[in-house]
Amino acid sequence: MPVHVRLLELPGAPGEPTGQPGPHRLALLTLDPGEARKPFVLGAQTLVQLREALEEAQRLAAAGEVVAVGITGVQGVFCAGADLKAVATTPDREAGLATGRLGHDVLGRLGTLGVPSFAYVNGLALGGGLETALHATYRTVATTTRGLGLPETHLGLVPGWGGTWLLPHLAGPDVAVRIAVENALAGNRTITGPQAVELGVADLAVEPADFLLQSLRWTSAVLAGQVQVPRRVPLPGAEEAAAWEAAVARGRAVADARVHGAAPAPYRALDLIAAARTSTREEHFAAEDAAIGDLSVSPQLRAGLYAFDLVQRYGRNPTGAPAKDLARQVTSAGVVGAGLMASQLALLLLHRLQVPVVLTDVDDARVAKGLGFVRSGVDDLLAKGRVTPDVANRLKASVSGSVDKSALAGCDFVVEAVFEEMAVKHAVLRELEPLLREDAVIATNTSSLSVTQMASVLEHPERFVGFHFFNPVAVLPLVEVVRTQRADDATLATAFAVGARLKKTCVLVRDAPAFVVNRISTRMFDEVVRAVDAGTPLLEAEHALDELGLPMTPFRLASFVGPAVMLHVHETLATAFPDRYRVSQNLRRWVEAGSPPLVTAKGPVEVTGAAERVLVQGGAPVSGPELLRRVQDALADEVRRVLDEGVVAGPEDVDVCLVLGTGHPLSTGGITPYLDRVGASERVTGRRFHPR
């Protein structure tokens, strides 16, 4: 049975002689999936089993056989949350309501056992897993835990098993909004064990070596009255109401900035958190049930679960990747170039591979600047607790730089990251290849140039591969692995193996102009720029795509990426596909003017004074709804062309690329489920991307 119940004699409280038994017993429930490498999840069967275990614990408590109940997990996992596969097959609203009620009934028993309950969070606790711990009277957490969170709004749901009531009452509305909305919408960011204690979500952080023993000792101290566990005290009257209102208002601003009203889940979660201030526990749990019922059959949730499953599967088993045993060993790496992108790559290679890394560039000043960036980045990792002081010292000693490319001679894997111009790339590759060992892999980080054309100057093009990262390198998890007809399987396997060690998701793409992400994203931006050129007010064009729920509006994103980079990609695609892409003179003027921001970088989108100086507009504006429709149709057309040309294997590859490469929200499924849902696929191409 996945939920085990055993009786433990509580050890002596801290301060008592070691090994002296306490006078009381505890019923310990262990959440055990019973299968190696599979985390414990809460589904119809396991919830019933947990209820039976809690009923047994309650019987023991009523009989006076135990004075407390504990619950913990195994193998570094407390509970990974709800069974998402079951959620994805919810047939109707009534079934969703039943799921909410079952979860509340079972987990709520942790607070009604007649004796104190203790959650010993030994590791990962997401969604319903964290809510399980919140239902307990007290919580300890392992200091090494890194995966605590409520990711539901990221997928299209709400924390529906008590989270929106328990968390704000335990740790305050500000913490509840941060964990349930802000962190969830920021790519499902989680908190650590020590952070949970700092925020008031957990009561004690314990080292993992003797986690359960020390947790039990603390339990004895709490039961004996030796330890008083502080709890949040509400502020006086109006101050408390103001605190809740401010937290919820901040959450709404975050949701507006992240999804622009396109996904209902974060707003429903904020409504629940706001209501928690005055609702009773029973009233609130019924409201959570209603939210689960409504959202569990929403198209956004179906799309979110589709995209989430895709991302998880691609991370484990990329489509089309060669056999892993073909990969060459990489014990040293090099980066040609020491600019911002190249320096980010060098830092990532150094941190994740933990092998010697060499940077080269054309002069000492650039090399020194690149090395400074990398070493400063290591200091940042140390400050954030990502590496130990010993590891930080070793990493900083393992990076070196040179103006002589022969310093790369011993490298197993070399990434070229110089200026995006074919002549420059050719010159670098001609010089580089003779200096390297014959089995060294050469990768290019080009964003849009032909990898095949680049490889034409190499004597051994079979060892050359596209390895396209996205900016910022440390944050965006996608790498487009670009295969030419000449690249061999060992080269590709090595690229995929390096990508996995870098903790990136690799998608195999055929060499084609701008590959997948930049090609499709540029088609979208091109439609927006055409509308602005024609006379559409910039602010109206910025908000026309809010329904897509993108993390940035079009011109705000263009400023972030860099107008010069955007112009280069537009020029590449206009040359390759002049029937569909063009180079906007406004985009060219923007670059020539020094790329000043045309809209504000943060907060509500506002037009800057530079927009009037840069933009020259016509007299035929396009309405926001019409622009959205044009963008939908352009995306459907370009995605179909990408698929028909065999750039990737299927629409799933496109969706993974857009979710991980540009931040398309899970609630759209990436893009193809959205295009099916709004009718653009059939409107433009006569067929859907997915079965109805």
N, C-alpha and C positions, 0 to 999 in steps of 0.2 A: 504493500500500500504506500503511495507517495507521501502520505503524512503519517509520520511515526509519533507515538506517544510513549514516553518513558518517564519514570519517576527518578528524580535525583535528590540526594541528600545535599542540602545547601551547605557549602563550605563556610568556615568561619568568616566573619566580617573583617575588613582591614583593621589591623591592630591586635587581633587575636592571634594566638600561636598558630604558625603554619600547619595545615593538615588537621587542625581541630575541627571536627564536624559540628555543623550548626544543629539546632534543635528541630529544624523544620525541613519539609520536603517540597519540591517544586515539580509540577508536571511540565515537561519540555516537549513541545511539538516541533518536529523537524520536517521542513519542506524539502522532499527529496524526489527529483524527477525519475530516479531509478535507471537512467540511461546516461552513459558518459557523454560529455560535451553538449548535453541539452539542458538548458536552464528550466527551472520550475516555473510554470505559467498557470494562471487561474482560468480554468474553463469549466464547462458544466460538470464534468466528472470530478475534477480536483476540488472544486468548491464544495461539492457534496461530501467528499472525503474529509475536507477541512472542517466542515460543519460537524461531522460525526466525531472527529477528534476533539473539537471544542465542547461538544456535548459530554464526552467522556471526562474531559478536564473539569467541566462544571459539576458533574456528578461527584468527582473526587473532592472538589472544593466544598460542596455541600455536606459531604460525609466527614469533613475535617481531616482528610488524608493529605491535603496539600494546602499551603498557605499562599501560593502564587502560581501563576502559569507563565511559561516562557515560550517564545517561538523564534526559530532561527532557520537558516538554510544550510547548504552544503557547497563545498568546492568553490568558495568565493562568490556565490550567488545566493542572495536572500530570496528574491522572487522577481522575475523579469516582467511581471504584470499580467494583463489579460491575454488570453489566447487569441491573437489577431486573426488567425485562419478561421476561427469560429465566428468572430465578429464580422468578417468579410462575407459570410454566408447568411447573415441575419435576413430572414425572408420578409418581415414586415414590422411595423411599429410596435405591435403587441409583443412580438418576440424580443425586441429591444428593451421594452419596459420590463419584461420578465427577467432579462439579464441584469438590469439595474437593480431590481428588487432582490434577486438572489444574492448579488454581491453585498448589498447592504445588510441583508439578513445574516449572512455568514460572517463577514468581517466585523459587523457591529457587535457580535457576541464577545469579541475581545474586551469590550468595555462593560459587559454585563455578567461577568463570571462569578461575582460575589467575592472575589479576591483580586488583588492587583495583578495586572498582566505586564509582561516585559518583552519587548521586541529586541532581539539580539541581531542587529543588522550586520551580518558578516561580509557583505559585499553588495553587488549590484541590486538595486531596488528601484524599479521604474514603474510608473503608473500605479496599477492596482497593488504592486509590490510595496511601494512607498505608502500607499493608503493603508495597507495591512498594518504596517508599523505605526502609522498615525492613530489607528484605533486602539492601540495598546496604551496602558497607563504611563509607561516609561520606555525609553529607548536608549540602547547603547549602539555604537557603530564602530567598525574597524577603521583605524587611522588610514589604512591604505585604500579604502573604498573611494572610487572615482565616478560611479554611475548612479547618483541619486537624482531623481527628477520626476516630473509629471509631464510627459511628452504628448499628451492626448491632443492638444490643440494643434500641434504640428501635423497630426494625421487627419484631423477633421472631427475629433470628438471633444469631450470635456472630461476632466477628472470626475468620474461619475459614481464612485463608491465611497464618498465621504470627503474627498480631498478639498472641495471648495468650501466646506464648513469647518472641518477639523483644522486645516492648516492656518487659516487666518485667526482662529480663536487660540491656537497654540502659539504661533510665532508672530502673529500680527498681519494685517492686510497687506502691508508693503512687501513682506516676504512672500506671501501667497501669490501676489501679482507677479513678482519677480520669477518665481519657480514655475507657476502654471501658465503664464503668458509670455513674459519677456524671454526667459530662457528657452521655452519651447519653440517660439517663433525665430529664435536665433540659431537655427540649425539643430534644434534639440540639444542645447547646451545643458550639462548636468552640473551638480555640485559634488564636492568631496565629503568624506566623513568629517574632517575637522571643520569644514565650512558649515556643515549641518549643525554642529554644536554651536558654532559662533552665531548662526542665525536663529537658534532656538528650536530647530527642528528635531534635534537629538539632544540627549542629556549628558552623554559621556562618550568620548572617543577612547578606544582601547587598542593597544598594539595587537597585531594579528597573531603573534607567536602563541600566546595563551589567551586568546580572545574570550573563549567561552568561560574559562576558569575565572578570569578577572571580572567578567560580566556577572558571574554568579556571586563572587565575593561582594561586588557593589550591590547586587540585589539584596544580599544579607544585611548590608549596612543600611540600605533604604528601609527594609522591613523592620530593622531594629531601632529605627529612628536616629541612627548615627549620622545619616546624610539627609539633608533637607533639599529637595529638588525644587528650584524656583520655577514659578509659572508666570506667564504674562499677566499683568494687572491692567485692566482697561483704563484708559485715560478718563478724566472727569467729563461727564456730559457731552457738551458741544465739542470739546477737543477730540473725543473719540470719534464722533460722527465726521468731523473735519478730516481726521487721519484716514478713515475709510474712503471718504470721497476723493481725497487727493491721490491715494494709491490707485483707485479704480480709474480716475481721470488720466493718470500717467499710463496705466495699462492700455486705455483706449487710444492714446496718442501713439503708443508703440504699435498697436494693432493696425491703426490707420497707416502708419509709415511702412509697415511690413506687408500687409495684404490689401490695403486700400478698400476695405469693406467687401472684398471678393469672396472671403471664406467666413461662414457664420460662426464657426466653433470658438475662436478667441473671444468674440463679443458675447456669446452665450456663457462662456466661462466667467467673464467679467460681471455679467448680470448676476450670476450665482454668487460670486464673491461679495458683490455689493449687498445682495439680499441676506447674506449670512449674518450680518451685524444684528438684525432684528428677528430673524426667523428662528423657530425652535429646531432642534435637531431633527425631529420627525417630519416637520413641514419641509425642511430643507432637503432631506433625503428623497422625499417625494418629488421635489422640483428637479433634483438630479436625475431621478428615474425618467421624468418627462423629457429632459434634455437628451438622455441616452436613447430613448425611444425615437425622438425626432431625428437625431443626427445619425443613428446607426443605419438608416436607410437613405441617407442623403447622397447625391451624386458626388459631392466633394469627398466624403469619407471613402466611397468605393474607389475613387481616383487616388486618394491618399494611400490607401492600403495597397493598391496596385503598384504605385511608385515606390512605396517603402519596401515591399517584397522584392521588387526589381533591384533596388540599390543593395539590399542585403545579399541577394543571390549573385549579383555581379561582383561584389566584394570578395565572395568566396570562390567563385568559379566563372571568370570572364568568358564570354562567348567567343569562340574561335581561337582562344589562346593555345599555342603548341604545348606539348607535354612538358611538364615542369622539369623532368630529368634531363632535358636538352639544354637547360640554361647553364651558361658558363659561370664559374665562381667569380665574384667581384670582391677583391680585397683592397682595391684602391680606385679612386675616381678623380676625374679632372673636369674642369669647366673652362672653356675658351671664352673669354670675356670676363670683365669684372664690373659691369654696370649694375643697375639696380636688380634687373631680372636675374642676371647671372649670379650676383651675390646671394640673392634669395635661394637660388638652386644650390649653390655651394653650401649654404648653411643647412638646408634640408638634407642634403647628401651626408654631410658631416654628422648631424644629429641622429638621423635614422640608421644609416649604415654603420656609423662609428668605425670608419676606415680613414686612412690618410686621404686628404683632398687637396688638389693643386689648382690654383687659379692662374690664368695668364691673361695679359692684355698688352697693348702696344707701348705703354710707358709706365714708369715706376709710380707716378702719382695715381694713376687709375688702379694699379695693383694694390697700392697701399690703402686706397679708399675702400676697395673691395674687401681686403683682409680686415680692415677696421669694422666694416659692417658685420662680417661673420663673427668676429670675436665679441663685438658688442651684443650680437644676437645670442651667443652662448651665455653671456652674463645675464641677459633677460631670462633665458631658460632656467638658470640657477636661481634667480630671484623669485621665479614662479614655482619653484620646487619641482621642475620637470627633470632636472639632473642633479646629481650630488656634487659637492665641491670637487671630489676626486675626478669624477667624470668630466666636469667642466674644464679642469686643468688639462686633462688628457686631450679633450677635443681641441682646445686652443693651441696645444702643442702639435696637433695633427694636421693643421691647415697651413699651407704655405703658398707663396705666390712668386711669379717670375715673368719677365718680359720675353723669355726664351721658351718657345713651345717644346723644346726638347725636354723640359722638365716634366712633360706628360708621358715620357717614353715608357714608364713602368706601369701606367694606369690600365686597368682592365675595362673601364667604362668611361668614355669621355663625352661630355655634352657640349655641343657648339651652341653658343647663345650670343652671337654678335649681331650687328645691325641688320635689319630686315631688307637687305638688298642682294639680289642674286650674284652680282659681280663680287661683292664683298665675301659672301658665303663661299663662292668658288675659290677665291684666292686663299681663304683660310683652310679649306679642305685640301687643296693641292699641297699646301705647306705641311699640314698636319699629318696626313696619311703615312708618308715615309718614315715619320718619327716614331710611330706606334708599332707595337707587336702585331703580328699578323692575326692573332685571335682576339685583339681588342675590339670592342664594339664602339662605333661612333654614332652618336645620336644628335639630332638637331631639334632645337626648341622652336622652330619656325611656327608662326601662327597662321600663315596663309600661302606661303610660297610652295612651289612644286618640289616635293622631296625627290622625285625621280629625276628632275632636271638638276637638282643639287648633286645627286649621286653620279651624274654623267661624267664628272671629272675624276672620279675615283677609279683606281685599278681593281679594287675589290668592293663593288657596290653591294655585294651580298651581306656585308657586315654593317650596313648603314640603315638607320631606322629613324622615323619621325617620333619625337617624344615631347608632345606639346602640353605644357603646363599652363595654368591659368593664374592670373594675378588677383589677390596676393597668393603666392606659392604655398605658404604655410597653412593657409585657410581653406582654399578651394580644393576639394578632394579628387578632382578628375584629372586624368592624363589620357589624351588621345594618342594611342600607339599607331603610327602611320606606316602601313606596309606598302612597299613598292613591289613590282613584279620580280625584282632581282634579290630582294632580302630573303635570307635563308631562315629556317625554323629556329636554329640555335640563337641567331641574333634576336628574333622576336621573343623567344622564350626568356632570354636574358633581360630584355626590356621589361617584360611582364614581371619577372622575378624582382627586379630592382624596384619597379613600381609598387609591388606588394610590400617590400621592406620599407618603402617610404610611406606606407599606410595610405596609398592612393588607390582609387578604383580606376583600372585601365579598361578602355574600350577600344577594340580593334577597328580601325577605319582604313578604307582603301585610299590611296593617294589621289586627291581631287582638290580643286581650288578651295581653300579655306576650310577643308575637311567638313565637320558637322556643325559645331557650336557657332563658330564665327560666320559660316555661310548662312545659317538659318537666322541668327540674331541680326546680321547685317541686312537681310531681306526685310525684317521687321522694322529696323531703324530707317531703312531707305524709304519705306512708306510714310513714316512720320516726318522725315525731312522733306519729302515731296509735298506733303500737306502744308508744312511751314513755308516752304518756298512759294507755294501757291497763294498764301495769305492767311492761313489759319493762325489765330493768335497763339503764341508760344505756350502760354499757360493752358489753353484748351487742349493743345496737342499733347502736353505733358500728362494730362489727366485722362485722355481718351482711352488709354490702355489699362486703367485701374482695375477693370474686370479680370485681367490676367493675374493680378496679385503679385506682380514682380517686386523684388526688394527695392528697386530704384526706378524712378521715372526715366524716360529715354535720354533726355539731355543731361540729367544728373549722372546717369551711368556713363554717358559719353565723356563727361568731364573726368570721372573717376578713371576710366580706361585710358583716356588721353585722346584728344581730337586728332592728333597726328597719327596715332595707331589706327583709329577709325578710318581716317582718310586713306591710309595705305591699304587696308583691307577692302575698302570700297573700290579703289583703283584696281586691285588684283581681280576682284569679282566682275567689275565692269569690263575688263579686258577679256575675261573668260566667258562671261555670259552677257554680252551687250544688249540682248533683247529684254533682260529683266533688271539688271543693275545699272546704275549710272553714278557719276560723281557730282554731287551737289556743289554748286558754286558757293553757297552759303557755308558748307562744310570747309571748303578750301579757304574762304575768307576768314573763317574762324581760326584756322591754323596759322594763316599769315598774320593775323592780329595778335599772335602769341598765346592763343587758346585761353582767353579769360573765361571764367565761369559765366554762362548765360542764365543760369538759375542758381538759387542758393543751394549750398551743399548739405545743410541740415535743417531740420524742422519743416514747417509747411513750405511747399514749393512756391517761391516767388521769383519773378523775373528781375534780373540785375540790369544796371545801366548799360553794361557791355552789349546786351542783346540789341538795343536800338542802334548802337554804333556798328555792329557786325552784320546783322541780318538785313537782307534786301528782299522784300516780299511782294508778291503779285496781288491781284485784286480778285482772286477766285477762291476764297476760303472754303475749307471742307468742315462740316460739322463733326463734333466728337463721335457720335454714333456711326456716322459714315466712315470716319477714319478707322474706328474699331473694326468695322466689317471689312474694310480693305485689308487691314492687317491680318485678320483671320483668314481671308481668302489667299493672301500672299503666302502665309505660313503653310496652309494646306497644300498649296501648289509646290512650294519648295521642298517640303518634307516628302511629298510623293516623288519628286524628281530625285532626291537623295536616295530614296529606296529603289526606284527603278534603275538608277545608275549603279546600284550595288555598292555604294559608299559604305553602308553598314548592312548588317544582315536582316534587320527588321525594325519596326516602329519602337520596340522596347529599347533598342540601342540609342535611338534618337532621344527618347524620354530620359534615360539615364544620363546622357550627355548634357541635356538642358537642366535637369535637376541639380547635378553636381558641378557643372561648369559655369552656369549663370544664375543659379539660385531660383529657377522656376519652382513655385511651391508644389509640395506634394498634393495639395488639394486640387490641382489641375491634372495630376497624373504625369506631369512633365509637360506635354503639349498635345500629344495625339488623342488622348481621351477627351480633352477639352474641345478639340476641333471636331471630333465626332459628335459631342454633346450639343454644340451650337449649330451643327449642320453644315459647317464650312467644308468638311471632307467631301460630302456628297454633292454639295453645291458646286464645287470647283472640279473635282476629279471623278465624280459619279460613283464613288464607293467609299466605304468607311475604312479606317485603319484597323479597327477591332470588330469582332462580331457584336451584334446588337445585344 
